[in-house]
Amino acid sequence: MILLILFVAALLRWYDLPKMTIFLGEQGRDLIIANDILSGKLTLLGPPTSISNVHFGPFYHYFNAFFLFLFGRDPIGPAIGFSLLSIVSVYLIYSTASLLGHKKAGLIASSLFAISPWMVEYGRSTFNSFFITSFSAFSLWSLVKFLKTEKKNQYFFLILSGIFAGLAVQANFLAAGVPLGLVLLLLYKKISFKKQIFAWGGLFLAIFPYLAFELRHDFFNFRAFLSLSGEGKAVSFSFLGFLGKIFFNFSEAVYFSLFYSYPRLLTVLAAAAIAFGVFTVFNKNRKSEFLGLNLFLLFSGLIVASLYPGQILVHYLGALYPYIFLLTGIIFEKIILGRLKYLGLFLLASLVILNLGKISFSQKNMPEGWDLEGVRKTSFIIVNDAAGDFNIANLLDGDTRAYTYRYFVQLAGKTPKRVEEYPVSDTLYVIGRDTENILNYPVWEISSFLPAEISKKWAIKNGISLFKLEKL
């Protein structure tokens, strides 16, 4: 059965991957860095966060570099890398439940993970924070292996659990609930300090590059983070408000993992039903290791996420999704093995069908009518035509500085002027729609280049063209 689930997971993630994967400005910027790593230009810093000058850890860049190397610098390589992480996560969720004595719950949980619209999206796109869910699942599996493995092999899995927890934090700081839960759980279970050192060691290994950067650069990220503290402004705190935020984030995690694109009221009711179901099962099985582990780690993650004062986005809760799937799995297992077997099977089948119906097989994140192959084709035209001091601008989305096109152009051996050098370029290649007035388009990349004329135009597809502008 698990082989069938893995086959479905792979099919959903690999179907027409070159057209379904996202390749926007952030991906282009990050793949340029990954390609530089392959050329010997190493880095200890990851992609920037959405706040100030704070950056994430560098693992993402090295992961991309590895798969770029395997696939001859093709951007599809990192997308395949992310899909493999997602597919392995499907298996490890099943394996985690099986190791804890709940094989049926594992099959249900892994099935729901395999067909979840957001988990499918995570598995065919390259984005730093999409690591969180996979490494949260990896860390949990390693922890369970540690608890269920003979003593002579325990240390290896404890180190792994620490490493995966650290890599989750490298991907996004709101994943701090993963190592926090790991450490607190080891303390709660009274694991000897000698063994705990291995978990701490794995965690240290995973975040060492980030720490090394901080030490070499006078705690650059830490100081940037402190600059956002509000300079001593009072922060109000309400215990009841905090509890409300915990339930809100729990319902959001349920929404994104199980009920994406459905009415939020349904999600709140579903979250309440899952919470009630878990409470009922836990009340009858207080010594259940399966429930204890997942609830402990889920609450650790919820507490960390609820301390964040800003808007919660889908990837911020990524560390919680494996626990949501596993807890949902055991609820369905108990229902199906009990008196309400047919009701449980009906509800599970309905959830599977509804989720399958929400998986998109048309690209919605790229500009309308555009995909990776369009970017590749346009870039090669620029490579064959460009000479002298040229630059590139993109009007299809927010990536006006055209990092995705720069990646391919630089890969082919041509070097456009830097993104701050539009005014001193002699030629400007602009990707835009035929309906736009290119010369009067209100962006700095074009206005700083004027006066100019359109000297050449190449129709690419779906009303999108490449325009060559030359200075008058």
N, C-alpha and C positions, 0 to 999 in steps of 0.2 A: 504493500500500500504506500509506504513512504517513497518508493521509487516512482510511482505514478504521480505523487504530489510534487516531487522534485522535477519530474518531466514537465508538468504543467507550469511550475514556477519558472523553469528555464524558457519554455515556449513563450510565456507572457513577457519576459524580459528581453528575449533575443529577437522577437518578431520584428522584422524590418528596422533593426536597431539604427542603421545609418540615418534613417529619416526620423526616427522617434527620439533620438538623443538630443539633449540641449547643448548648443554651442554658441553661447552669447559672449558678451564682453568679458565677464569674469572668467569664463573658461579660457578664452583666448589669452588674457593677461597671465593666468596661472600656468598655461601650457608653455608660454614663452619662458617662464622661470624654470619649469621642469626641463625644457630643452637645454637651457643654459647649464643646468646641473649635469646633464649628459656630456656637456662640453667642458666640464671641470670647474664650473663656477658654482661652488657649493653655498648653501645658505642655512642659517640657524633660525630663520624667521618664516612664519607661515603667512597666509593671506590676511588682509586687514579685516577687523570686525566692523560693525556698523557704528561703533562709538569711538570718537576721537582718533588717536593714533595707535590704539591698542591692536595687537596682532595675535592670531592664533599660532599654534605650533607648526613646525615645518614638515611633519610626516606626510601631509597631503601632497606636497610638492614632490617628495621622493617616491611616493606611491605612483603618482602620475608619470614620473620619469621612468620608473621601472616598466610600466606598461607601454609607454611610448617606445622604449627600447625594444620590447618584445614585438611590437607591431610596426616597426620601421617608421617611427615618428608620426604615425597616423592618429588623429584625435579619437578615433573609434577605440583605440587601445585602452585608455583610462575608463571609457564607458563600459567596456567588457570587464575591466577590473572591478568596477562597482557592481556589475551584475553578478559576478562570481561571489563577491562578499554577501550579497543578498540571498543567493541560492544556498550558500553554505549556512547562512543564518536559519533558513527554513529547516535544514537538517538538524542543526544544533538545538533548536527549540524542541524538536521531536525527541532528540537524544536526552536533553535535560529532563523532560518529563518522564521518559522511560527509565532513566537512572534512579528517579525518585519513586518508581513503582506505579506510574500512571501512563502507561503506553497509549491508551485510548485518548486521554487528555492531550497527549503529545501529538497524536495524529490530527485531532481537531484543531489544536493551536497552530500547528505547522500548515494545515490546509488554509486556515484563515489568513495567516501571514502570507502564504504564497499568492493569494488572489486579492489581497487588500490593495485598492487603487493607489494609495500613497506608497506602500511598500514596493509595488511594481514601478512606480515613478522613481523611487530611490534607486531601484536596481537598473535603471537605464540612463542615468544622468550623472554627470560629474560635478559634485558640489561638496565642499569641505565638510559641512555639518551633516551630510548624509551618512558619514562614518558612524555617528553616535549610536544609531540603532543596532548596527552589526556588531560593534565592539562591546556594547552593553550585553548583547546576547552571548558573545564569545566569552566575556568575563564571567557571566552567570554559569555558563556550561563548565568552564574551567574550575570555578569554585565547587560546583557539584561533583565534578570528577575528583577533586581533592578530597571531598568528604566521603566519597564512595570507593576510593582507590586504596590498595594496600600501602602500608606506611613507607616502604622503600621507594615508591614512585610518587608520593604525595607532593613533595617539594616542587617538582617540575610543574605540576598543574597550578600550584599556588603562585609560583612566579608568573606563569601565563596569565592568571586572573589579574594580577597586579599590572602587568604590561598592557593588557587590553583595556583595563580601567583607565590607565594613564593616556592611552591613545584616544579614548573617548573624550577625555578632557582637552587634549590637544585639538580636537575637532571643534569643540565648543565648550566654554567654561560652565554652562549650565548642566553639563554632564558630570559635574563634581559630585552629584549624588551617587554615582557608580562607585568611585573609590571610598566615599564616605560610608555608604552602605556596606561595602566589603569589610572595611576596618571595624565598624561597629558590630557587624555580625560575628567576626572572629573573636572580638572581645566578649560578646554575649555568650558565645558557645565555649568560652574559656579555653580557646586554642592557645597552646603554649607560646610564650614570647619568642622562643627559638624558631617556631614555625611562622609566626607573624612576620618575622624579619624578612622571610622570602617574599611575602606579598608586598611589603614596603620596598624591597629591593627591585621587584618587577615594576612597581609604580615609578620608582626613581629612574630606572633605565628608560622608561617611556617618555618621561618629561625632562630628561637630562639635557637634550639639545636646547629646549626652551630656557631652562635655567642657565645653561652656558651662555646663551645670548644675553640674558639679563645681567649676568656677572661681568661680561665683557663690555657692556654698554651702559653701565651705571644704572641698572634697573629701569631701562627705558619704558617698557610696557607698564611696569608697576607704577611709575611716576605718572604716566599718561592716564592710568586708571584713577589714581588719587586725584588728579586734576578735575575729575567729574564728580567729586564728592559733594559739591555744593558749598565748599568753603565753610563748613561748620553749621550750615542751616539745619534747623531742627526737623527731624523726621517723625511724623506721627505713627503710632503703632496701636492697632486694636487686635486683641486676641481673637475676638469673634470674627473680625474682618479677615484675619489671617486664616482661620478655619474655613471661612467662606471661599477664600482664594484657593485653598487646597482642593476643595470639592470642585470649584470651577475648572482648575487645571486638570483634575481627574476626568471631568466630563469632556474637556477638550481633547485629552489623550484618547478617550473612548471614541470621540467623534472622528479624529484623524485616522485612527487605526482600523475602526470597524464600520463606521457609518458616514464616511466622507461623502459630501454632496447631498445628504439628506437633511430634512428640517432639524434645526437645533433643538426644538422642543422634544423631538423623538430621541435625540442624543442624550438630553438630560434625563429623560425617563429611562433610557437604556442604561445610563451610568448609574442611576439610582437602583435599577433592577440588578445590575452586576454587583454593586456594593452590598445589596441585600442578600443576593445569592452567595457571595463570598462569606458574609457574616453568618448566614445559616449553615453553610458547609463547615466553616471554621468552628462554630459553636458545637457541632456534633463531632468534630475531629480536631480537638485542640492540640493534639500531639502530632498533627500532620506536618512532616518536614517540608512537603511541597508547598503548602499554604504559608507556613511560617517564613520560609526563605523569600518567596515572591512578595508577600505582604511587607516584610521588613525592608526589602530593597525598593519596593514601590513607594513606600512612605518616605524613605530617605530621599528619593528623587523628587517627590512632590514637595517636600520641605524646601529643598534647594531651589526648585523652579519657582516656588511661591514667594521666595525672598526677592526675586527679580521685580523691579518696580515698573518696567516698561511693558509694552504689548507683547503677548506670547504668540510666537509664530510656530508653524507646524514643526520645524526642525528643532526648536528649543526643547520640545518634549520628547525628542527621539529616544532618550535613554529609557523611557517608561514603556515603550511599545511592547518589548518582549514580555514584560510582566503582565500587561493587559491581555495579550493573546493567551498566555499560559493560564491565567486565572479564568478567562472565558472558557478555555478548554476544559478545565476541571469542573466548572459549573455544568456544562453540557454533558460531561461524562457522568456526573451524579444523576442528572435528570434522565439520561438515556438508560442508565442501569437501574433506575427506580421505577415507580409506578407510572410516571408520566413519559414513558419511553417514546410513544408516537408523537406526542406534543413536542418533545425535545428534538426528535428527528425532523419534524416539520419546520420548527423554528431555525434549526441549523441549516437545512436545505434552503430555506427562504433567504437567510443571511448570505449564503454562498452565491445564490442566483442574483441577488441584489448587488453584491459586490462585483461579480463578473460583468454585470450590465453597466457598471460605472467605470470600468477600465477603458481608457481612451486609446484608440488605435489611429488617431490623427493628431499631428503635432499642434499643440495649443500654446506652447510656451515660446516658440520661435515666432518671428514676424509672420503674418499671414502670407501663405504662398511661398515660404522660404524654409530652407533646411541646410544641413551640413554640406550636402552635395552642391547646393547653390553657392555657398561660401567658397568651397574648394574650386569650382569652375571659375568664379569671378577672380579669385586670387591668381589663378594660372594665367588669365588674360593679362592681368597687371604685370606679372613676371615677364611675360613675353613682349610687352609693349614698353615697359618703363626704362628710362635712361636718365642720367643726370640726377639733379636734386628733386625728388618727387615725394609726395606724401599721400595719405589715404584718409578719407572720411566716410562715415556710414550714417545714413539718414533713416534707416529702417527701424531702429530701436534706440535705446539710450546709450548704446556703445558708439557714440559719435567719433571716437578716436580709432575705431576699427581695429581693435586688438585681435579679433579672430582672423581678419585678413592679413594683418601684420605677421601673425604666426606662420601662415603658409608662405607668404612672400619672403620672409627671412629664412625660412627653411629651404627655399629654392635658391638662396644665395644673393638675393637682392635686399638692400637695406634702405628702407624709407627714412626720411627725416624724422626726428623725434616728435613726440606729441606736443611739445611747446614750440615747434619750429614751423608751424603752418605759414606764418607771414614771410619767411625767407625761402620757401619752396618755389621751384619754377613750374612744377606740374602738380596738379591735385586730381587724384582719382576719387570719384564720389559714387557710392552705391545708393540708389534711391528709386522711387517709383516714378513712372512716366508722367503721372498726374501732378507731380511737384514742380514748382518753379525753382529749379536747382540753384541758380545764381542768386536768388533772393531769399533762400532758405535761412531762417533766423538762428543760425548757430555760429559761434566764434570761429570754428574750423574753416568755414567758408568766407565769412565776412572779413576775416583777417587776411585772406588770400587775395581778395579783390583789389583792383579791377581785373576781370578775366573773361574769357569766352569759352564756350563749349566747342572743342575742336574735334571731338569724336564721341561716338556712342555705340555701346554694344548691348543688344537686347539679351537678357539672360533667360528669364521665364516669369510667367504669371504677372506681367506688367512691371517687372523690376529690371532695371538696366544699370549698366556701369557707364558713367560719364567721365570724360577726360577734360579737365579744365586747364587752360594755359593762360598765363598772365599776358595782359595787353602791354 
